[in-house]
Amino acid sequence: MIQASDLEAGLAAAPAAAEADGLAEAGTEQPLLGLLTDGVAVAPLEQLGVSRDKVLAQSADAGSPLT
């Protein structure tokens, strides 16, 4: 079972990811991408069909400034 403390690192990475992408604040993609880089969340998210590549592709399709 995933504990809340296990997810903190991925969520904490969101502001840095937004800054690296040239954004003033994190959108919905950055926390999700952070969770996909944190080992404990990767497997459950991938079992649900969520992957880093799919998030990036959807962001590009939606015109997000992320890509």
C-alpha positions as CSV (number, residue, x, y, z in Angstrom):
1,M,0.0,0.0,0.0
2,I,1.3,3.4,-0.9
3,Q,1.6,5.8,2.1
4,A,1.2,9.6,1.7
5,S,4.8,10.1,2.8
6,D,5.9,7.9,-0.1
7,L,4.4,10.4,-2.5
8,E,5.9,13.5,-1.1
9,A,9.1,13.4,-3.1
10,G,7.2,13.3,-6.4
11,L,4.8,16.0,-5.5
12,A,7.6,18.2,-4.0
13,A,9.3,18.0,-7.4
14,A,6.4,19.8,-9.2
15,P,7.5,23.4,-8.5
16,A,11.1,22.6,-9.7
17,A,9.7,20.9,-12.8
18,A,7.5,23.9,-13.6
19,E,10.4,26.3,-13.2
20,A,12.6,24.1,-15.5
21,D,9.8,24.3,-18.0
22,G,9.8,28.1,-17.8
23,L,6.4,28.2,-16.0
24,A,5.6,30.6,-13.1
25,E,3.7,27.8,-11.2
26,A,3.1,24.1,-11.5
27,G,0.1,22.9,-13.5
28,T,-1.5,19.5,-13.4
29,E,1.2,17.9,-15.5
30,Q,4.2,18.6,-13.2
31,P,2.9,16.8,-10.1
32,L,1.9,13.8,-12.2
33,L,5.3,13.7,-13.9
34,G,6.9,13.9,-10.5
35,L,4.9,10.9,-9.3
36,L,5.9,9.0,-12.4
37,T,9.6,9.5,-11.5
38,D,9.1,8.5,-7.9
39,G,9.7,4.7,-7.7
40,V,6.8,3.9,-5.4
41,A,4.1,5.5,-7.6
42,V,5.4,4.4,-11.1
43,A,4.0,0.8,-11.0
44,P,0.4,1.6,-9.8
45,L,0.1,4.5,-12.3
46,E,1.4,2.4,-15.2
47,Q,-1.0,-0.3,-14.3
48,L,-3.7,2.3,-14.8
49,G,-2.3,3.1,-18.2
50,V,-0.5,6.3,-17.2
51,S,3.1,6.8,-18.3
52,R,5.5,9.8,-18.6
53,D,5.4,9.6,-22.4
54,K,1.6,9.6,-22.5
55,V,1.4,12.6,-20.1
56,L,3.9,14.5,-22.3
57,A,2.0,13.6,-25.5
58,Q,-1.3,14.7,-24.0
59,S,0.3,17.9,-22.8
60,A,1.6,18.6,-26.3
61,D,-1.8,17.8,-27.9
62,A,-3.5,20.2,-25.4
63,G,-1.1,23.0,-26.2
64,S,0.4,23.0,-22.8
65,P,3.5,25.1,-22.3
66,L,5.1,22.0,-20.8
67,T,6.4,20.8,-24.1
